[in-house]
Amino acid sequence: FRQARTLDGNYPGGLRRYAANARTLLQSAARGENPLDGWTPSVPTEGFALEVGTSEHLAFEEIGMQQVADCCFVVPAGGLGERLGYGGVKLALPAELTSGLSVLGVYAAYLRAFEGLAASRGRPGRALPFVIMASEDTFEGIKALLEKSGHFGLNPTQVHILVQEKVAALRDTEANFAMDTPYRISTKPHGHGDIHYLLHSHGFVERWLAEGRRWVLFFQDSSTLYLATFLSSLGVSAKHGLHVNSVTMPRRGKEAVGAIA
């Protein structure tokens, strides 16, 4: 019953709501229903295509420099690097061969640089919160990487690891639970969307609002390029009052990269 109570508490509305939502989605899929019926794909006509180094890019980047002191950084890192031929956590992968600095080390270096920019613009001592969503598979590896490296120069109090709990596995379209034993529910990893629930349930959202934080960057754990252009995209968001801003990159058909970076 301890496991059942834990699973019940890990999902808004508990296991009843989880099963009801899953049943609706599974039965819809079984009927062949397409949730995108009635929608027509089209190339977006609004947005900003910034060319790095242009005056427009630099202008938005300057606005981002003024805003970065009020930013928080969040990265989901629940998966291992098997598809990349690496058995450990992806944050430990070397970002480049010259120094061998890990992906997490590069992220931390960017945060330290952003803090320096904030200080140069009248916001000294403004630590930028850094939240990592781990899983049972990656928590120990990420924790050990941070401890071994001295948190890569970041203050340990600004770095937080939240563990993404697993959810109940289902065995059919009626959303009946799959069982490991008659008294233990089989579980499976959940998706990246859990980060929003974890930030809320651990009180980060309220705390950041109270501190005057205005922006949150969500990025992945397998590339160091996101932060290279972050200040300009932050500037676009600030100048135009955007609530959500997704940064995309050009992509050829069938190319093995995500459509949204």
N, C-alpha and C positions, 0 to 999 in steps of 0.2 A: 504493500500500500504506500510505502514511502516513495517508490518510483512513480506511482500514479499521481500522488500529490505534487511531486516535482513537475511532472509533465503538465498537470492541470494549471500550475502556477506560471508556467513558462509561455503560455499563449493567452492573449487577451480574450476573455470570455471562457477560458478553460477548455477542457477536452470536448465538452459538448459542442461548443462553437467551432472548434477545430474540425470535428467530424462533420458537422453540418455544412461548413464551407467546402470541405473537401468533397463531400457527397455531391453537392451542386456542380462543382467543376468537373468531377470525374464523369458524372452522368451526362453532362453537356458534351464532353469530349466523345463519349461512347455513342452519342446520337449524331456525331459528325458536325456539330454546330461550330461555326467559326465566329469568335467574338469580334472579328473585324469586318463582318458582313456589313455592307452599306458604306464602308470607308473606301476612298479612292487614294492610292498612293500618289504623292506629288513631291516635287523638289521644293524645299522651303524657299519662300521668296523674301523672308525677313531674316535678319541676322547680320553678322559681321564676319567678313573674311579678312583677317589681319595677316599681313605679310611681315614676317619678323624683320626688324630693322628699319621699317618705313616710319615716316613722321607720325602717321596715325597710330601705329603700334606703340611707339615711344610715348605718345601723349596719353594713351590709355594706361600704359605701364606706370607713368608718373602718378596718375590717379590711384592706381593699385598700391603704390608705395605709401600713399597717405592713408589708405584703408587697412593695410595688412596688420596693424596693431590690434585690430578688433576681429581677427580671424581665428578660427579653430580648425584643426586638421584631423581627419578621420579616415582610417584605412581598414577595410575588411581583409583579414589575413587568416582565413580558416582552413585553407587548403595547402597541401604539400606540393612539392615541385616535380612529381613523377612524370607529368607530360613533358617536362623540360629536361628529363633525364637526371633529375636531382632528387635525392631521397629526403632531404631536410626541408625546413621552412623556406619559402621563397624569399623572404626578407633577408636571409643569410647569403643568398647568391651574390657573387661578385658583380658589381655594376660595370666595371671595366678592368682591363688587365694591367694597366700601368701601376696603380696603387693597390688593387685588389680590394678596395673599399666595398662593403656590402651595400645592397639596395637600401637597407634600413639606415646605414651610415650616411648615404647620400641624402636621404630624406631629412635626417637630423641636421646635416650641414646646411640644407636649405632653410630649415626652421631657425637655426642660429643666425644665418644671414638676414632673414626677415626680421628677426628681433633687433639686429644691428640697424637695419633701415628704419624700424620704428623708433629706435633711440635717437637716430640722427634727425628725425622729424618731430622731436619733442615728446616722445613716449618712452623714456628710459625705464628699464626694469620691467617691461611688459612681457611676461612669459607667455608663449603661445601654446595653448593646450593641444596635446597630441594623444588621440585615442586610437588604440589598435583593437579590432575585434578578432579574437582568436577562437579556436575550437579546442576540443579535447586533444586533437591531433597536433596542434601547433603551440599550445600555451607554454609548455615547458621549454620548447626550443626558442621561442621568442623571448621568454623571461631570461633564459641563460645567455642569449645573445646580448641583451641589454646589460645584464650584470657584468659579463666578461669585458664589455667595451666601456664601462662607466657611463652607460646611457649615451654614448657618443657625444659627450659634452653638454647634453641637456640636463636640466634639473630633474631628478627622479620624481619630484612632486608634480611635474607637468605632464608626465607620461603615464597613461592609464591603459591597462589591458582588461578588456571585458570579454568574458568567455561566452560564446554562443552555445546555448544548450541544444541538444538534439530534440527532435519531435517524434511522435508516434508514427510508426510505419503502418501502412494500410494494405490489406490483402485483396480487396475487390472494389468494384465501383459503388458498393453500398457503404464504403468507408468503415468496414469492420477492421478492428485492429489486428495486425499480424502479431503473433505471440511467439516468444522464444521458448517459454515454458507456460504451463497453465496459469502461472502467477506472475509472469514478467512480460511486459510489452516490448516487442522489437522496436528499435529506434533507428533513425536515419538523420543525416545532416540536413539542416534547413538552408534557406537562401540568404543572400546578402542583405535583403530587406530587414532582417532581424536587427541590424544596427540601429535603426530608428527607434524600435521598441526598447532596446538596451539603453540608448542615450536618455530616453524619457524615464524609464523605470529606475535608473541609477541617479537621477536628479541632475544630469549634466545640462540639460536644456534650461531648466530654471536657474541654475547657477550661472551659466554663461550670460543669460539675459540680465541677471542682477549685476554682473560685472561689466555690462555695456558691450558685450560681444555682438557683432552684427552679421558675421559671415561664417559659413562652414564649408570647407572643401572636402568632398568625398572623392577618394581616388583609390586606385588598385595597388596591389602589392607586388606587381611583376614588371614595372617599368619606372625608370627615373626621369622620363621626359615630361610628365605632367607638370611638374613644378617649374620647368624652364620657361613656360609661357603663362604661368599662373597669374602673375601680377597684371598682365594686360587683360586677361579675361575677368579678373576681379575689378579692374577699372571700368570695363564695359558694364558689368553688373551695377556698380555704384553710380555711374553717370546716368544710366537709363532706368534706375530703380527696379531692377529685375528681382523677382523672388527666387527664380530658379534659372540657372544658366548652364546648359550642357555644352561641353567643348568637344568638337568632332574633328576628324582629320580626313583628308582625301583617301579613298580606298578603291582599288581596282576590284572588279568582279571576281569572286571566288578567292580573293586574297585572304590569308589566314591571320587577319587582324580584326579587332573589334570595330564596329561601326561608330560607337561612341567611346571616346577616350576619357 
